[in-house]
Amino acid sequence: MIEHIVLFKLKTDASEDQKRGMLNALLDLKDRIPGILHASAGVNFSARAQGYTHGFVIRFKDRAALDAYLPHPAHVVVVETHVKPLSEGVLALDYEI
């Protein structure tokens, strides 16, 4: 299995509705893209996050599922319509579990 972790620095002028919409759109990918076993997302509450405000974690069944996810049209739409307009920075990390 693969754990895919993404941290977002959202713009200060992003509305709460926009932030919630982004997280919901990311979570909806679980039902739209094969190979996703679990997804979670939330708002940071720690002072240690170095400016990252939100997090998203997806568990994939294998590396092939991760590789298929990145260019998947549903993922691309979420990135283009929700993530890019709201984010000042994005950090992703993938590891095998």
C-alpha positions as CSV (number, residue, x, y, z in Angstrom):
1,M,0.0,0.0,0.0
2,I,1.0,3.6,-0.6
3,E,0.4,6.6,1.7
4,H,0.1,9.9,-0.2
5,I,0.2,13.0,2.0
6,V,-0.4,16.5,0.7
7,L,0.0,19.7,2.8
8,F,-1.5,23.0,1.6
9,K,-0.8,26.6,2.4
10,L,-4.0,28.2,1.6
11,K,-4.3,31.9,0.7
12,T,-5.4,34.1,3.6
13,D,-8.2,35.6,1.4
14,A,-9.7,32.1,0.7
15,S,-13.2,32.0,2.2
16,E,-14.3,29.2,4.5
17,D,-16.7,28.0,1.8
18,Q,-13.8,27.7,-0.7
19,K,-11.7,25.9,1.8
20,R,-14.5,23.5,2.7
21,G,-15.2,23.0,-1.0
22,M,-11.6,22.1,-1.7
23,L,-11.5,19.5,1.1
24,N,-14.8,18.0,0.0
25,A,-13.7,17.8,-3.7
26,L,-10.5,16.1,-2.6
27,L,-12.4,13.6,-0.5
28,D,-14.9,12.9,-3.3
29,L,-12.0,11.5,-5.4
30,K,-12.1,8.3,-3.3
31,D,-15.4,7.4,-5.0
32,R,-14.3,8.5,-8.5
33,I,-10.8,7.0,-8.9
34,P,-10.0,3.3,-8.7
35,G,-7.4,2.1,-6.3
36,I,-8.0,4.5,-3.4
37,L,-8.6,2.6,-0.2
38,H,-9.0,5.5,2.2
39,A,-9.0,9.3,2.2
40,S,-9.0,11.9,5.0
41,A,-8.6,15.7,5.0
42,G,-8.6,18.4,7.7
43,V,-7.5,21.7,9.0
44,N,-4.2,22.1,10.9
45,F,-4.4,23.0,14.5
46,S,-0.7,22.8,15.3
47,A,1.8,25.7,15.6
48,R,4.5,23.4,14.2
49,A,3.0,23.3,10.6
50,Q,5.3,26.0,9.1
51,G,2.4,27.8,7.5
52,Y,0.6,24.7,6.1
53,T,-3.0,25.1,6.9
54,H,-4.7,22.0,5.6
55,G,-3.8,18.3,5.0
56,F,-5.0,15.5,2.8
57,V,-4.1,11.8,3.1
58,I,-4.9,9.1,0.6
59,R,-4.1,5.4,0.9
60,F,-3.7,3.6,-2.4
61,K,-3.6,-0.1,-2.9
62,D,-0.3,0.0,-4.8
63,R,2.1,2.3,-6.8
64,A,0.2,1.6,-10.0
65,A,-2.9,3.2,-8.4
66,L,-1.0,6.3,-7.3
67,D,0.5,6.5,-10.8
68,A,-3.0,6.3,-12.3
69,Y,-4.4,8.9,-9.9
70,L,-2.0,11.8,-10.7
71,P,-3.1,12.2,-14.3
72,H,-6.7,11.0,-13.8
73,P,-9.2,13.6,-15.2
74,A,-11.1,13.9,-11.9
75,H,-7.9,14.7,-10.0
76,V,-6.8,17.2,-12.6
77,V,-10.1,19.0,-12.4
78,V,-9.9,19.3,-8.6
79,V,-6.3,20.6,-8.8
80,E,-7.2,23.1,-11.4
81,T,-10.5,24.4,-10.0
82,H,-9.9,24.1,-6.2
83,V,-6.3,23.6,-5.3
84,K,-4.3,25.9,-7.6
85,P,-6.6,29.0,-7.1
86,L,-6.5,28.7,-3.3
87,S,-3.0,27.6,-2.6
88,E,0.2,29.5,-2.0
89,G,2.2,26.3,-1.5
90,V,1.7,22.5,-1.8
91,L,4.0,19.8,-0.4
92,A,3.4,16.1,-1.2
93,L,5.1,13.0,0.2
94,D,4.5,9.4,-0.8
95,Y,5.7,6.3,1.0
96,E,5.1,2.6,1.1
97,I,3.4,1.0,4.1
